[in-house]
Amino acid sequence: MDFELKTLNVAAAASEKCDAIVLLVGEGFKPGKDALSALAGEALKARHLETKPGRLLQAYRAAGIAAARVVLAGCGDGSGKRVQAAVQAAVGALRTSGVKRLVICLPADAQEDAVRAAVSATAESTYVYVATKSKPEGRELERVTIAVADATRHRAAFTAAKAAANGIEFARELGNLPPNHATPTRLGEEAKKLAKAHGLKVEVLGPKEVAKIGMGSFMSVAQGSDEPLRFIVLRYNGAAASEAPVVLVGKGITFDSGGISIKPSQDMDEMKFDMGGAASVLGTFRAIAELKPAINLIGLIPSCENMPDGRSVKPGDIVKSLSGQTIEILNTDAEGRLILCDALTYAERFKPRAVVDIATLTGACVVALGGVRSGLFSSDDALAQALLDAGDTALDPCWRMPLDDEYADGLKSNFADVANVAGRAGGAVNAAKFLQRFAGAYPWAHVDIAGTAWKSGGAKGSTGRPVGMLVQFLIDQQGTAPPKAAKAGAKRKKAA
């Protein structure tokens, strides 16, 4: 789908050649003499239209309006969140109407957040998964014009939103693929194609290379599957070589049966979404390669399946991580942290300014935050605030969770340096405390997307989150001083 940003007032939008026009009507809307705003004014006066976000009124072949279909959509105070709701409702109403060219007319006083929201909401509402359907129905909408009072003023926000939308769609497509398609090998191939198309650097390591490096914890998860593991290293160089990179680490469990600690069969099909962190890293690179910000970026994706087999790791087994720390595996279904910990140790070699890992890590985070906000844990206040701000800007919000030292007490083991699980209480925090042990050499944040990476029920499918937040965070990093790195030994001791 092609987006364009255009300077158009309501009168000019009414004359624009298109199949449909969406006029966002906010609080304090004042109609002019043109046909489109007059139509909205009459509807408001007659109380047939409300400005509450999501409320719609449709018209067909209205006099003086070039578009055959008109949708009047309430957008409240015109903020990004309200515009998002309005555009989702309006575009959703037109989804199967045969509309190919659409004009979305924002309020005259629309700010950057409204422009971003209009683009992201349109892309989200028109996404169609077709990869494995025998008779796929493609996306009908081909061209969307975002009409604003001054296109020049909003150009940067529009460009960033469009790139983020492309990255989100890329992540959604990977996340929605079935697990017999989206194998670790396939993820490696997708990374190579992405790198070739956008001038990125990539390495895809297999079992022999990973064994040589010494990633014993990662390897233990993969050993029960016939699918070979892959460790993907992506690089984007947009700044001077001397500038420390940001490192993104994405959990890439392409199917999670739970291993020997097998999951219940109900909804196990949704465990194909357990590579949502990996998909979000690839989607973020897709967007960053388009935007070309002045930063250096590394992506690390440990990817494998977690399957029950005669070779599978067992509860009670002890493995040695890349950091040298030994881990007692009490529950094989707590596998995400076992592959992430080796990737976090590997990240040290890049001397990063910050490391952010993204993972569908714990059901406990779903219980805590549901599907609205992702869970955010961080050892660095400045990094945490930057991610919170980016999430708010991108309408992809997260919520900071605690990392008190006492939460690590349940991870103590009589037989190894650390256990991979603690009790049920505070499960999302316990998992983050486990990861923190391996992330002491740099400012670190962990984003638990177990509740936000996909939806269930009738709307089942990948959301592409938190690509929007990550892209905005990376844009914001340009020209900023890196957080002050902590001493590795001190941090690890505190997290133990």
Beta strands, then each sheet from edge to edge (+ up, - down):
strand 1: 2-7
strand 2: 20-25
strand 3: 56-60
strand 4: 69-74
strand 5: 101-105
strand 6: 143-148
strand 7: 201-205
strand 8: 230-237
strand 9: 246-250
strand 10: 252-256
strand 11: 296-306
strand 12: 318-320
strand 13: 326-328
strand 14: 354-359
strand 15: 374-378
strand 16: 398-400
strand 17: 418-419
strand 18: 444-448
strand 19: 454-455
strand 20: 461-462
sheet 1: 1+ 6+ 5+ 2+ 4+ 3-
sheet 2: 7+ 8- 11+ 9+ 14+ 18+ 15- 16-
sheet 3: 7+ 8- 11+ 10+
sheet 4: 12+ 13- 17-
sheet 5: 19+ 20-
end
